[in-house]
Amino acid sequence: MAEAHPVGFQWVMEAKRRGAKVFHVDPRFTRTSAVADTYLPIRAGTDIALLGGVVRYILENELDFREYVLAYTNAATIVSERYVDAEDGDGFFSGFDPETSSYVQDSWQYEGHESSSGSGHTAKERDSAAGLRHESHGAQVAGQVPRDETLQHPRCVYQILKRHFARYTPEMVERVCGIPQEKFLELARAWTENSGRERTGVLIYSVGWTQHSVGVQYIRTGAIIQLLLGNMGRPGGGILALRGHASIQGSTDIPTLFNLLPGYLPMPHHATHPTFDQWVDRIRHPGQKGFWGNARAFGASLLKAYWGDAATPENDFCYGYLPRMTGDHGTYQQVLNMIDGKVKGYFLLGQNPAVGSAHGRAQRLGMANLDWLVVRDLFMIESATFWKNGPEVATGEIVPQECRTEVFFLPAASHVEKEGTFTQTQRLLQWREKALDPPGDARSELWFFYHLGRRLREKLADSDQPRDRALLDLTWDYPTHGPHAEPSAEAVLREINGYDVATGRPLSAFAEARDDGSTAIGCWIYTGVYADGVNQAARRKSRHEQDWVAAEWGWAWPANRRTLYNRASADPQGRPWSERKRYVWWDPDAGEWTGHDVPDFEKTKPPTYRPPEGASGPAGIAGDDPFVMQPDGKGWLYAPSGVLDGPLPTHFEPAESPLRNPLYGQQANPTRKVYAHPVNSVNPSPPEEHSQVFPYVFTVSRLTEHHTAGGMSRTVRPLAELQPEMFVEVSPELAAEVGVTHLGWAHLVSGRAVIEAKVLVTDRLTPLRVDGRVIHQVWLPYHFGFEGLVTGDSANDLFGITLDPNVLIQESKVGTCDVRPGRRPTGPALRDLVADYQRRAGIVPGRSVPTVTDGVRPPAPASAEGEDVDDA
C-alpha cells in the first residue's frame, strides 16, 4: 500500500501513530514492510492457507465474537445432509461434474432448500462470469431456514467451518506458505485480540489479490475472518480493496464488464432471460427476502433512462433492445477469437493489452488479425504500434507490410482536461473540474461516444429495419457547450442519478424508483448524487467544519452511506456494541435509526420487527438482520450459492506451481477456466512430469514511480529517470545458484515467452523453506513495454491464460519460470528457445489441460435420483 497507494497509506501511518499494529504479508519486502510492525514473507498463491490458519485459530480457541456471529451470520444455519466437504472429497465438494469441470450446487444448500439453488451445472455460469452476478444479488433463499442456536448441530455452518479448516494448523501454514509458525501466531493473536465489543481491525488487500485462479476465494476467506471477529459493518473494520487506479470502482458500478449492467444488474442471457419478467425474476427470486426484491423497479428505471418515451410497460420498457450474452465474451476469449479470425474490429480505451494483459504475445497476434483497430490514448502506446515495433516483428511472426490490421489512433484528453467524476475505492464519487483544454485534436471519452452515437443515428435516420430501432430510440440528447460541442458531464450525472419522468425532478434516493415507467435511473445505486438538482459529488467541505464521518466531502453510494451494512455496528437490540465504537443505533424515543452515518437499514424498522409468514423483499428482513442485500439477512460464513468453485475457500496450488498440494490430492482449482488454443499453454506442475523444467516462482507488482503498463508514466522524464529500465529482483542465494550478477542481465523463460531484465540482487526476496525444500521467488515490475522514453520487455508476456471461474480474472500474480544469466536471444532464435523448453517440459500448445489431477476421484454429483439439474 505504501508503494502503490501512498496517499491512502498516510492514514495507516496515522493509525499506527495512535497505537494500531500493522502486519504486512507479501512475497517481497517493500516500502510497506519497512514501516509495518511485522512482515510475513509468503509463497505467492498460498493466501488461503494463511487465512485458513487464522480461521482455525479463531474457532479452535473460541475467540469469535459469539453474540455477533450468532445473530448476524449464518453460523447457526443447518446445511443439507447431502453436502460433502472438500476435506472428505480430497479437494472436491459434493456435486462436481468432471466432464464440465463444474459443480451442481444442490447439495450445498440449506436443509430443505436443495431444489432451489438457482444453479444447475455451473459451466454456463462460469462462461458468463455469473459468480459476479450472484456476488451482488445473493442467491435464492426463500422462506425460513433451519437453525441451531446452540451451534452444536453437526451440520450447522459453525461446525462445518470447524471441520473444514481443522487441518490448517500453524504447522500446515508453515509447510504451505513458508511462514514460520511464530510469525503466524503473532498475526493470529493480534488479529483476534483486536476484535469484540470494544475493538475492530481492518483487512486491506491490493487488487492483485483477485488475479489468481482462486482469487474470489481469497477474499471470501478474509470475509469469513472479519465476520467471525465482528469486524463487518463497524467503524475501523471491514475489508478494503485497493483499486488499481482512480475509478476502477466506477467502471464496475457503471460497468465496462461484459456481463453486467449499471448497478450490478446482470446482462441478460439469450437462453435464460428471454423476457423482461424472467430477467427480473432471476435477480429478485420471487419470495426471496432482501432489497434485491426491488429489482423490477431498478430494471424498469434503467431501461426508461436508455429509451425514454419508447420504453413503456406495454413493450416491457424496450427490454428486447438489450444485447444478450451467449457465453464467454470476456477479454481473453475475445483475443483468442481474434487469432481465429472471428472478430473484425476492436476499440481500445484505457487499456494497453499489448503489454498490459496476460500473454502479451497472444494479445499482439490477435490484434494483428483484425480488419480495424481504434486506439484512443494519450500517447502512442504499444497497442497502437505492435504491428511495426512489437517483439513478433523481430521473430517474423508479424510482417508490417503484410499485417492486415488498419489502426486508427485517436488522441484522448487526460483526466485534468475534462470534467466528470471519479468513483474511488471506498465508493466515493468526487467531481473533478476541468483544469485546461486538451491539446490539438484530443477529446474526452464523453465527446467521442456522444458524437459517434450522434453520427450513427444520423446515418440510420431513414432506416425502417427493426434492428436499428435500439439505436434510433435511445435518449441521446445531452446539451453541449464550447467550440467542439462537448456534452455536459453534469447532464449525464443527472441522468445517472435518475429523475421523475413527468416532472423532471431529480430523485433523492433509490427507494423512489418505480417499476411502472414513471422514473428513469441510469444507475440505481447512484441515486442521490444529484439530489435536489445539486451536484453532491462536487462538495468539498473541510474536515474542520464537519464531523469525522465527513458526509459532506463528495458523495458515497448508496445514499451517501460511508460504511456498508452499518446496522451491524449496533447489537441485536439496536444498542451500540460499545460507546467507543458507537456508530449507528436505534432511537426508541424517535422510533428510528440514527447515528453518525446514514443507517444501512429501513429507517423506521425497529429491532423487534419480525417478518410475517411469507414476507419477501425488504419486508422479509427482520429488525436484527443487518445484511439487507442477502436473502436471509445474514453475513455468509458459508456460501450455499453464488461462488462457483465451492461454498468454502479451499487451498489449491496456483495453475503453475513447483510444489505438490500438501492438503489435497487435487492440485489446482478444479473449476478454473482454461483455454485449449494453439497459442496458449500451461507450465507443468506436480504430479505432472517435467515440472522441474520451470523451477522458480515469479510474481509481479507495481512501483510508485510508474502507473499500470507505463503508458502514462514512461513518457514523463522525471519518472523515467527514477525507474529507467526493466529489472528483476533475485535473492543472493538464487543469484549464486543460477550465476547472475548484480546489475548484470538475466532472461526468464516460461512456456510462452522469454523476457530479459537487469538484475537487482537483494535481500527483499527471501528463500522460503516449503514442504521440506527451498523455494526461490523472483519479482518483476509490470510497467514496461517497447514504447516511451524508457523501454523494456513486458513481464506479462510470461503469463498464460488461466482464469478464476467466478469472475474470469486471469492468474497474473504467480507463475513458474526458469532464470538464466545473460541477455535473451533475438529474432527466430527466441521462439526456438521457447520451443526447446516446451519440448523438455512436454508442453503441446493447444492441448486441453486436465483440470482434475490424475488419480483423484471426486464425489459423484449429489443431485436427487432422476432430478433434472439442467439450468433451464
FIPARO-52878 format. One record per residue (C-alpha): residue in three letters; z, x, y. Coordinates in steps of 0.001 Angstrom, whole numbers, padded with zeros to 6 digits, always signed. Last residue first. Layout:
# residues N
ALAZXY/...
//
This chain:
# residues 872
ALA-017645-033274-024317/ASP-015681-030062-024739/ASP-016088-030024-028527/VAL-012829-030197-030451/ASP-013707-033251-032541/GLU-010795-033794-034887/GLY-011593-033917-038606/GLU-008343-032220-039542/ALA-006317-031571-036410/SER-007185-028450-034472/ALA-005403-025177-035229/PRO-008358-022804-035170/ALA-007810-020336-038035/PRO-005366-017513-037437/PRO-006998-014169-036570/ARG-007871-011730-039360/VAL-007860-008090-038278/GLY-009907-005680-040389/ASP-012355-004743-037647/THR-011057-005498-034178/VAL-012418-008748-032772/THR-014544-008389-029642/PRO-017483-006904-031537/VAL-019901-005214-029095/SER-023431-006558-029424/ARG-025910-003691-029445/GLY-027752-003366-026158/PRO-027234+000366-025895/VAL-026504+001895-029334/ILE-023428+004076-028960/GLY-022528+006218-031965/ALA-020410+008531-029818/ARG-022498+011632-030560/ARG-025730+009720-029937/GLN-024425+008174-026702/TYR-023279+011597-025537/ASP-026743+013018-026172/ALA-028364+010083-024397/VAL-026166+010694-021340/LEU-027208+014361-021309/ASP-030870+013419-021646/ARG-030488+010987-018750/LEU-029322+013865-016564/ALA-032046+016165-017876/PRO-034654+013714-016529/GLY-033785+014770-012967/THR-030581+016628-012280/PRO-027859+018204-014419/ARG-024253+017823-013323/ARG-022455+020572-011474/GLY-019860+022819-013057/PRO-016996+022210-015470/ARG-016985+019262-017865/VAL-014825+016126-017976/ASP-015454+013484-020648/CYS-014996+009814-019913/THR-012907+006732-020584/GLY-012447+003715-018347/VAL-009899+002149-016028/LYS-009941+000388-012669/SER-013345-001277-012960/GLU-012844-003971-015582/GLN-015117-006579-014007/ILE-013982-009930-012707/LEU-015297-012945-014642/VAL-012460-015256-013540/ASN-010790-016282-016783/PRO-012584-014122-019346/ASP-011879-010786-017605/LEU-015147-008873-017664/THR-016839-005905-019324/ILE-019820-004281-017571/GLY-019901-000502-017788/PHE-018210+001914-015437/LEU-019310+005479-014658/ASP-021707+004483-011869/ASN-018733+003042-010006/ALA-017550+006550-009119/SER-020589+006925-006851/ASP-022031+010400-006347/GLY-021607+011944-002928/THR-022565+011581+000700/VAL-021290+012306+004169/LEU-023091+011174+007318/GLY-024371+008054+005577/GLU-026448+007308+002484/PHE-026199+008589-001128/GLY-022913+006993-002138/PHE-019185+007493-001841/HIS-016199+005206-001383/TYR-014859+004836-004930/PRO-012177+007527-004777/LEU-011598+009269-008127/TRP-008558+009944-010319/VAL-008203+011770-013620/GLN-005886+010838-016475/HIS-004709+013072-019322/ILE-002939+011601-022348/VAL-000575+013797-024351/ARG+000240+012570-027844/GLY+003137+010899-029653/ASP+002458+007326-028634/VAL+001970+008305-025008/ARG+003180+011530-023435/LEU+001723+011381-019939/PRO+000023+014177-018008/THR+000979+013632-014351/LEU-001685+013356-011648/ARG-000316+013989-008152/ASP+000435+017521-009370/THR-002930+018576-008007/VAL-006164+020369-008829/LEU-008781+018923-006478/VAL-012230+019385-007994/LYS-015439+018598-006107/ALA-017401+015808-007725/GLU-020288+015170-010075/ILE-021463+011984-011754/VAL-022954+011327-015179/ALA-023891+007838-016317/ARG-023707+005023-018821/GLY-021839+006292-021913/SER-019482+008185-019630/VAL-019717+011743-018320/LEU-017764+013411-015520/HIS-019022+016492-013729/ALA-016896+019212-012254/TRP-017304+021480-009260/GLY-014983+024052-007723/LEU-012395+023359-005056/HIS-009592+024085-007582/THR-011047+025305-010856/VAL-012344+023568-013974/GLY-011944+025009-017461/VAL-011392+021876-019558/GLU-007831+022589-020731/ALA-006772+024628-017686/ALA-007825+021867-015308/LEU-006118+019336-017588/GLU-002781+021145-017274/PRO-003156+021659-013521/SER-003673+017873-013157/VAL-007012+016534-012034/GLU-008145+014836-008806/VAL-011854+014236-008440/PHE-013818+014650-005230/MET-016667+013082-003269/GLU-017160+014646+000124/PRO-016181+014751+003802/GLN-012879+012901+003958/LEU-011430+013758+007402/GLU-014810+014779+008834/ALA-016432+011547+007668/LEU-013615+009614+009289/PRO-014104+011421+012608/ARG-017904+011007+012410/VAL-018133+007308+011539/THR-021100+006649+009218/ARG-019013+007239+006085/SER-016694+004469+007334/MET-018745+001264+007491/GLY-020930+001693+004404/GLY-018181+003531+002563/ALA-018145+001501-000656/THR-014844-000137+000350/HIS-013407+001468+003514/HIS-012707+005155+004057/GLU-009955+007148+005786/THR-007036+005421+004072/LEU-008483+006254+000672/ARG-009261+003845-002128/SER-008783+003556-005849/VAL-010283+004796-009110/THR-009171+005474-012669/PHE-010344+007867-015351/VAL-008928+008274-018842/TYR-009931+011318-020890/PRO-011069+011778-024499/PHE-014649+010420-024358/VAL-016161+011925-027520/GLN-012766+011423-029188/SER-013585+007713-029554/HIS-016074+008780-032255/GLU-015216+006103-034838/GLU-013833+002712-033954/PRO-010094+002206-034515/PRO-009846+003310-031783/SER-012105+003074-028718/PRO-015871+003546-028425/ASN-017490+003651-024970/VAL-019075+000347-024026/SER-022765-000155-023308/ASN-025095-001886-020865/VAL-028768-001248-020027/PRO-030068-002569-023357/HIS-028011-005770-022982/ALA-025185-007212-025086/TYR-022843-008424-022369/VAL-019118-008673-022961/LYS-016630-011223-021635/ARG-013108-010570-022889/THR-011807-013169-025364/PRO-010479-010696-027942/ASN-008595-008707-025270/ALA-008593-005208-026741/GLN-007217-003605-029929/GLN-006242-006484-032235/GLY-003938-004922-034828/TYR-001092-005394-032392/LEU+001618-003517-030511/PRO+000630+000177-030556/ASN-002999-000543-029566/ARG-004897+002550-030734/LEU-005425+005086-027977/PRO-008369+006746-026185/SER-009163+003486-024367/GLU-012276+001655-023213/ALA-012032-002152-023203/PRO-008488-001664-021931/GLU-005741-001931-024550/PHE-004194-005306-025077/HIS-000660-006274-024150/THR-000092-010027-024280/PRO+000492-012456-021438/LEU+001476-015957-022591/PRO-000583-019151-022942/GLY-003554-017085-024095/ASP-007003-015819-023205/LEU-008418-018859-021413/VAL-005619-019487-018962/GLY-005822-023106-017813/SER-003810-024827-020470/PRO-000389-024672-022139/ALA+000718-021983-019657/TYR+004208-020668-020466/LEU+006544-019565-017672/TRP+004913-022368-015700/GLY+006591-023381-012460/LYS+007346-027072-012756/GLY+006042-030206-011031/ASP+004678-031531-014325/PRO+001013-031650-013295/GLN+001379-028580-011072/MET+000368-028871-007411/VAL+003864-030008-006412/PHE+005769-027028-007716/PRO+009093-028154-006249/ASP+010141-030790-008823/ASP+013618-031923-007693/GLY+012583-035168-005977/ALA+010375-036076-008923/ILE+006579-035765-008800/GLY+004790-038817-010216/ALA+004340-040380-006774/PRO+002257-037328-005768/GLY-000372-038253-008405/SER+000845-040442-011244/ALA+003578-042996-011933/GLY+003544-044479-015441/GLU+007249-045236-015586/PRO+008842-044922-012162/PRO+009209-041493-010596/ARG+012750-040238-009992/TYR+013887-039615-006418/THR+017355-038012-006136/PRO+016100-035002-004144/PRO+014877-037435-001474/LYS+011164-037954-000672/THR+010986-038233+003130/LYS+008957-035112+003941/GLU+006820-035021+000823/PHE+007178-031403-000209/ASP+006138-027974+000964/PRO+008531-028209+003913/VAL+007095-026748+007145/ASP+009289-023709+007714/HIS+012714-023057+009302/GLY+014286-026158+007841/THR+013798-029876+007314/TRP+013347-032364+004508/GLU+014043-035946+005428/GLY+016603-038749+005453/ALA+017940-037828+008904/ASP+021548-037953+007739/PRO+020745-036618+004275/ASP+018993-033502+005653/TRP+017303-031902+002660/TRP+016688-028155+002850/VAL+014147-025438+003729/TYR+015022-021770+004475/ARG+018670-020762+003956/LYS+018703-017427+002108/ARG+021987-016126+003565/GLU+023462-019630+003647/SER+022964-019800-000092/TRP+020965-021829-002590/PRO+020262-024153+000332/ARG+021095-027782-000531/GLY+018413-030207-001763/GLN+020334-031444-004806/PRO+018029-029442-007104/ASP+018838-026277-005121/ALA+016909-025301-001998/SER+014381-022474-001645/ALA+012387-024190-004411/ARG+011189-026774-001870/ASN+009412-023707-000437/TYR+006494-024172-002826/LEU+004303-021988-000596/THR+005863-019946+002200/ARG+004265-019917+005679/ARG+003250-023578+005883/ASN+000809-024194+008761/ALA-000206-027447+007023/PRO-001857-025627+004102/TRP-002927-023118+005186/ALA-001479-020784+007785/TRP-002143-020909+011534/GLY-002095-018103+014102/TRP+001250-016990+015536/GLU+003011-020212+016484/ALA+004928-020576+013206/ALA+006649-017242+013744/VAL+009044-017526+010756/TRP+011426-015243+012660/ASP+011974-017685+015529/GLN+009908-017897+018707/GLU+009504-016194+022092/HIS+010234-012600+021053/ARG+007724-012960+018236/SER+005090-013367+020956/LYS+002893-016451+020845/ARG-000609-015551+019748/ARG-002263-018892+019001/ALA-006016-018664+018315/ALA-005742-020134+014799/GLN-004445-023392+016308/ASN-007769-024060+018021/VAL-006755-027274+019778/GLY-008551-030594+019297/ASP-005238-032286+018481/ALA-005236-030478+015143/TYR-007882-027765+014777/VAL-006142-025709+012042/GLY-004645-028950+010789/THR-006935-029447+007817/TYR-007583-026001+006317/ILE-006620-027045+002758/TRP-009182-029848+002999/CYS-012185-027608+003619/GLY-015187-029110+005437/ILE-013487-032457+005990/ALA-015213-035741+006892/THR-013066-038888+007010/SER-014045-042579+006831/GLY-016121-042090+003700/ASP-013927-044237+001478/ASP-011884-041495-000232/ARG-009585-040798+002692/ALA-008088-037555+004000/GLU-005130-038127+006351/ALA-002761-036296+003971/PHE-004859-033205+004753/ALA-003089-032994+008096/SER-003911-033261+011820/LEU-007419-034697+011719/PRO-009766-034064+014630/ARG-010719-037355+016334/GLY-014452-038050+016053/THR-013775-041772+016493/ALA-015523-043403+013532/VAL-015836-040341+011303/ASP-012223-039225+011686/TYR-012305-035460+011686/GLY-012046-032413+009466/ASN-010632-028923+009873/ILE-013846-027350+008534/GLU-015818-029440+011030/ARG-013595-028261+013872/LEU-013950-024662+012682/VAL-017735-025049+012784/ALA-017528-026335+016344/GLU-015261-023399+017198/ALA-017880-021000+015815/SER-020421-022407+018266/PRO-023927-021507+017151/GLU-025575-018546+018935/ALA-028728-019704+020712/HIS-030038-016161+021353/PRO-029747-016298+025166/GLY-026269-017822+025054/HIS-024931-021041+023548/THR-025416-023310+020563/PRO-024045-026706+019534/TYR-023949-027379+015792/ASP-026369-029970+014421/TRP-026986-029367+010743/THR-025350-032388+009100/LEU-027481-032065+005960/ASP-029918-034883+005199/LEU-033024-032666+005301/LEU-031608-030081+002912/ALA-030418-032496+000233/ARG-033532-034618+000797/ASP-035923-031835-000236/ARG-035846-032533-003988/PRO-036771-036155-003348/GLN-040183-035035-002032/ASP-041364-037004+001016/SER-041707-033888+003139/ASP-042577-034255+006827/ALA-039571-032308+008113/LEU-039854-029629+005430/LYS-040905-026789+007707/GLU-038437-027919+010377/ARG-035647-028068+007819/LEU-036422-024526+006695/ARG-036360-023365+010308/ARG-032985-024986+011014/GLY-031450-023620+007812/LEU-032543-020088+008671/HIS-031279-020686+012212/TYR-027820-021685+011045/PHE-027722-019021+008346/PHE-028566-016140+010643/TRP-026541-017242+013669/LEU-023391-017761+011579/GLU-023984-014448+009821/SER-023929-012782+013235/ARG-026973-011062+014733/ALA-028223-007520+015330/ASP-031617-007480+017041/GLY-030629-004954+019674/PRO-026910-004261+019876/PRO-024224-006889+019248/ASP-022609-008282+022399/LEU-019046-007308+023145/ALA-015429-008253+022380/LYS-015987-011621+020665/GLU-012598-013179+020201/ARG-010900-013231+016826/TRP-009053-016292+015610/GLN-006361-015739+013029/LEU-006017-017861+009898/LEU-003004-016905+007802/ARG-003237-017427+004039/GLN-000911-014413+003473/THR-003856-012122+002615/GLN-005584-012887+005890/THR-008039-015628+006752/PHE-010167-014138+009516/THR-011590-016495+012078/GLY-014576-016659+014376/GLU-016225-014867+017265/LYS-018875-012180+017018/GLU-019410-008555+018051/VAL-015955-007277+017067/HIS-016552-008253+013428/SER-019844-006382+013312/ALA-023203-007974+014007/ALA-025869-007565+011358/PRO-029220-005778+011304/LEU-031817-007350+008997/PHE-033363-005109+006336/PHE-036169-006741+004357/VAL-036947-005011+001053/GLU-040115-005771-000894/THR-039338-005000-004524/ARG-042247-003929-006763/CYS-041322-000259-007034/GLU-044613+001530-007799/GLN-044822+003958-004880/PRO-041073+004483-004993/VAL-041022+005352-008725/ILE-037726+004204-010217/GLU-036726+005511-013674/GLY-038110+008964-012859/THR-034731+010706-013110/ALA-034844+011729-009437/VAL-035821+008219-008331/GLU-033071+006808-010541/PRO-030461+008585-008414/GLY-031353+006371-005427/ASN-033225+007610-002364/LYS-036554+005734-002334/TRP-035957+002417-004098/PHE-032190+002630-003560/THR-032733+002382+000225/ALA-031448-001109+001107/SER-028642-001224-001494/GLU-027661+002284-000393/ILE-026799+001106+003129/MET-028990+001247+006223/PHE-026197+000312+008589/LEU-024521-002794+009975/ASP-025713-004998+007157/ARG-028031-007825+006157/VAL-030122-006919+003117/VAL-032886-009290+002032/LEU-034565-008417-001280/TRP-037979-009530-002447/ASP-040060-009697-005619/LEU-037210-008255-007656/ASN-037274-005528-010327/ALA-035887-002642-008295/MET-032795-004730-007511/GLY-032027-004838-011226/LEU-032544-001101-011718/ARG-030178-000424-008821/GLN-027441-002703-010124/ALA-027812-001417-013682/ARG-027452+002172-012431/GLY-024377+001207-010409/HIS-022508+000022-013479/ALA-019573-001579-011622/SER-020254-002628-008055/GLY-020015-000700-004762/VAL-022763+001914-005205/ALA-025980-000090-005452/PRO-023829-003227-005215/ASN-023370-002943-001444/GLN-021992-006321-000431/GLY-021227-007858+002964/LEU-024460-009813+002835/LEU-027115-009290+000156/PHE-029721-011999-000388/TYR-031800-011829-003569/GLY-035271-012881-004691/LYS-037245-013317-007893/VAL-034614-013507-010622/LYS-035563-013830-014320/GLY-037347-010470-014626/ASP-035088-009083-017365/ILE-033621-006485-015007/MET-032924-009275-012537/ASN-031239-011333-015274/LEU-028949-008366-015935/VAL-028099-008351-012219/GLN-027408-012072-012259/GLN-025131-011923-015305/TYR-023135-009332-013405/THR-022962-011361-010183/GLY-021767-014535-011851/HIS-024032-017476-012674/ASP-022636-017970-016169/GLY-023452-021457-017379/THR-025499-024439-016218/MET-023814-024979-012881/ARG-024982-027886-010795/PRO-026060-027981-007147/LEU-024750-030879-005059/TYR-027373-033392-003913/GLY-026423-035978-006557/TYR-022978-036240-004973/CYS-024707-037836-001985/PHE-021486-039659-000971/ASP-021408-041555-004268/ASN-024609-043403-003267/GLU-022829-046694-002481/PRO-019752-044919-001091/THR-021988-043430+001598/ALA-023267-039946+002408/ALA-026481-040173+004493/ASP-024475-040602+007684/GLY-022807-037238+007243/TRP-024275-035035+004509/TYR-022026-031973+004265/ALA-018922-033316+006012/LYS-019187-036549+004012/LEU-019465-034493+000827/LEU-016225-032710+001735/SER-014473-035988+002597/ALA-015485-037532-000746/GLY-014143-034530-002648/PHE-010791-034332-000853/ALA-010280-038098-001052/ARG-011143-038117-004758/ALA-008881-035115-005367/ASN-005761-036946-004200/GLY-004161-036741-007677/TRP-004431-032996-007191/PHE-001140-033533-005380/GLY+000919-033781-008529/LYS+001201-036013-011580/GLN-001527-036814-014076/GLY-002484-040383-014975/PRO-006133-039778-014222/HIS-006988-036059-014562/ARG-007262-035082-010858/ILE-009983-032445-011146/ARG-011879-033681-014208/ASP-011545-037198-012802/VAL-013305-036210-009595/TRP-016318-034810-011438/GLN-016474-037781-013803/ASP-016360-040197-010875/PHE-019066-038308-008971/THR-021355-038373-011981/PRO-022893-035783-014330/HIS-019732-033626-014460/THR-019504-032004-017915/ALA-023166-031391-018685/HIS-024502-030272-015283/HIS-021298-028501-014321/PRO-019994-029423-010883/MET-018642-026683-008584/PRO-014895-026997-008793/LEU-012795-027925-005742/TYR-010834-024875-004692/GLY-010594-025901-001015/PRO-014280-025274-000386/LEU-016498-025390-003511/LEU-016027-023181-006547/ASN-018059-021814-009462/PHE-020479-019445-007746/LEU-017896-017737-005571/THR-018559-017029-001876/PRO-015910-019582-001246/ILE-014352-021371+001607/ASP-010855-020598+000284/THR-012243-017714-001800/SER-014008-016027+001121/GLY-011027-016767+003345/GLN-008672-014801+001120/ILE-011129-011879+001202/SER-010992-012121+004986/ALA-009616-008764+006169/HIS-010385-006371+003384/GLY-009496-005513-000218/ARG-006659-008003-000411/LEU-003050-007054-001072/ALA-001698-009821-003290/LEU+001893-010774-002565/ILE+004047-012336-005264/GLY+007074-014324-004185/GLY+010417-013390-002709/GLY+011829-012484+000692/PRO+012153-016141+001622/ARG+012080-018472-001399/GLY+009241-020354-003054/MET+009323-018036-006066/ASN+012092-015460-006538/GLY+014290-017375-008947/LEU+014664-014427-011332/LEU+012917-016145-014229/LEU+010207-017392-011871/GLN+009592-013918-010440/ILE+009408-012384-013900/ILE+006986-015036-015172/ALA+004831-014612-012056/GLY+004526-010864-012683/THR+003394-011604-016218/ARG+000810-014114-014943/ILE-000494-011498-012522/TYR-001196-009055-015336/GLN-002573-011988-017352/VAL-005266-012580-014737/GLY-006296-008924-015025/VAL-006688-008820-018807/SER-010196-007260-018806/HIS-009082-005410-015691/GLN-010045-005593-012027/THR-007331-008058-011031/TRP-004774-005324-010458/GLY-007319-003745-008116/VAL-006276-006369-005553/SER-003141-004369-004929/TYR+000121-005797-006149/ILE+003329-006651-004338/LEU+006302-008127-006198/VAL+009109-009358-003965/GLY+012862-009499-004475/THR+015416-012149-003639/ARG+019170-012154-003034/GLU+022095-014513-002519/ARG+021517-017251-005070/GLY+020022-015036-007731/SER+017967-011877-007555/ASN+018238-008219-006546/GLU+020284-007211-009579/THR+017351-008167-011808/TRP+014841-005951-010020/ALA+017249-003010-009680/ARG+018218-003092-013354/ALA+014625-003357-014583/LEU+013442-000518-012339/GLU+016224+001855-013382/LEU+015654+000828-016994/PHE+012003+001863-016774/LYS+012881+005234-015277/GLU+015490+005842-017998/GLN+012976+004903-020678/PRO+010390+007422-019519/ILE+007083+005779-018502/GLY+004183+006813-020797/CYS+002830+003260-020742/VAL+002576+002425-024450/ARG+005295+004561-026078/GLU+007563+004452-023036/VAL+007299+000671-022819/MET+007827+000470-026574/GLU+011077+002459-026345/PRO+012243+000301-023424/THR+011591-002711-025684/TYR+008561-004977-025508/ARG+009065-006094-029117/ALA+011105-009159-028146/PHE+008490-010340-025634/HIS+007062-013197-027704/ARG+010375-014102-029328/LYS+012187-014514-026014/LEU+009274-016433-024453/ILE+009134-018819-027403/GLN+012882-019398-026974/TYR+012514-020269-023275/VAL+009388-022372-023872/CYS+011185-024694-026260/ARG+010012-024356-029855/PRO+013241-023010-031350/HIS+015302-025654-029497/GLN+018223-023841-027866/LEU+017293-024146-024169/THR+020246-026556-023706/GLU+018066-028835-021529/ASP+015748-029464-024460/ARG+012595-031085-023141/PRO+009902-033497-024382/VAL+007108-034232-021889/GLN+006705-037467-019947/GLY+003385-038852-018746/ALA+000192-036912-018129/VAL-000233-033163-018495/GLN-003861-032181-017802/ALA-004117-028730-016347/GLY-003248-027079-013077/HIS-005860-027508-010415/SER-005950-024074-008864/GLU-005527-021917-011942/HIS-007554-024513-013788/ARG-010550-023792-011602/LEU-010032-020043-011922/GLY-009953-020341-015703/ALA-013200-022248-015409/ALA-015044-018981-014886/SER-018327-020797-015668/ASP-019116-018758-018775/ARG-015434-018714-019731/GLU-015237-022498-019625/LYS-018198-022751-021984/ALA-016507-020380-024455/THR-013174-022199-024076/HIS-013743-024372-027136/GLY-012176-027749-026473/SER-010391-027984-023186/GLY-008693-030823-021376/SER-005651-030038-023489/SER-005026-033739-024040/SER-005066-034058-027841/GLU-002032-031864-028419/HIS+000107-033764-025913/GLY+002905-034907-028235/GLU+004646-031549-028120/TYR+003423-029530-025145/GLN+000030-027964-025647/TRP-000868-024602-027173/SER-002137-026187-030403/ASP-004952-027979-028547/GLN-006223-024793-026884/VAL-009344-024100-028928/TYR-009767-020436-028122/SER-012702-018113-027526/SER-014529-015245-029175/THR-017409-017657-029908/GLU-017792-016991-033638/PRO-014243-015643-033947/ASP-012709-019011-032965/PHE-009065-018563-031988/GLY-006884-021683-032194/SER-003491-020148-032757/PHE-002697-017071-030682/PHE-004107-013708-031673/GLY-002585-010243-031279/ASP-001355-009765-034836/GLY-001001-013554-035326/ASP+002780-013778-035540/GLU+003438-011979-032275/ALA+000336-013682-030853/ASP+002228-016963-031185/VAL+001303-019834-033470/TYR+001435-023353-031990/ARG+001065-026261-034424/GLU+004671-027336-033823/SER+003600-028242-030302/VAL+005681-026847-027425/ILE+009026-028157-026149/THR+009800-027975-022429/ALA+013126-026359-021488/ALA+011619-023261-019832/ASN+009080-025401-017934/THR+010373-024123-014604/TYR+012285-025620-011661/ALA+015483-027116-013040/LEU+016308-024846-015979/VAL+014968-021681-014370/TYR+016704-022315-011030/GLU+020067-023019-012690/ARG+019621-020052-015030/PHE+018714-017327-012548/ASP+017723-015067-015446/LEU+020008-012187-016398/GLU+020661-013339-019952/ASN+020696-009719-021208/GLU+017977-010256-023806/LEU+016080-012537-021425/ILE+015989-010272-018380/TYR+015305-007081-020370/ARG+012575-008846-022330/VAL+010837-009928-019123/VAL+011163-006373-017756/GLY+009576-004994-020924/GLY+006762-007498-020528/LEU+006212-006057-017065/LEU+005748-002556-018484/ALA+003651-003684-021465/ILE+001599-005955-019216/ASP+000910-003002-016892/THR-000893-000924-019528/GLY-004372-000506-018010/ALA-003881+002884-016389/ARG-001120+004925-018009/ILE+001834+004724-015660/PRO+003614+007052-013247/LEU+006851+005438-012004/TYR+007939+006430-008506/THR+011444+005640-007314/ASP+012920+005258-003837/ALA+009423+004994-002401/VAL+008361+007177+000543/ALA+006145+009680-001300/SER+005045+007094-003859/THR+003392+005072-001103/ARG+001463+008119+000096/THR+000233+008513-003459/PHE+001340+009846-006848/ARG-001305+008633-009306/PRO-001226+006251-012274/ASP+000729+003812-010089/VAL+004090+002036-010089/HIS+006059+002256-006846/PHE+009648+001100-006512/VAL+011175+000360-003099/LYS+014857-000458-002728/ALA+015789-002562+000291/GLY+018579-001308+002555/ARG+017581-002288+006083/ARG+015476+000831+006557/LYS+013753-000045+003294/ALA+012837-003448+004701/GLU+011360-001769+007792/MET+009416+000608+005548/VAL+008035-002360+003647/TRP+007228-003933+007009/GLN+005231-000857+008093/PHE+003246-001229+004888/GLY+001247-004056+006439/VAL-000447-001704+008881/PRO-000858+000999+006218/HIS-002799-001183+003782/ALA-004817+001240+001597/GLU-002708+004379+001561/ALA+000711+002909+002374/MET+000000+000000+000000/
//
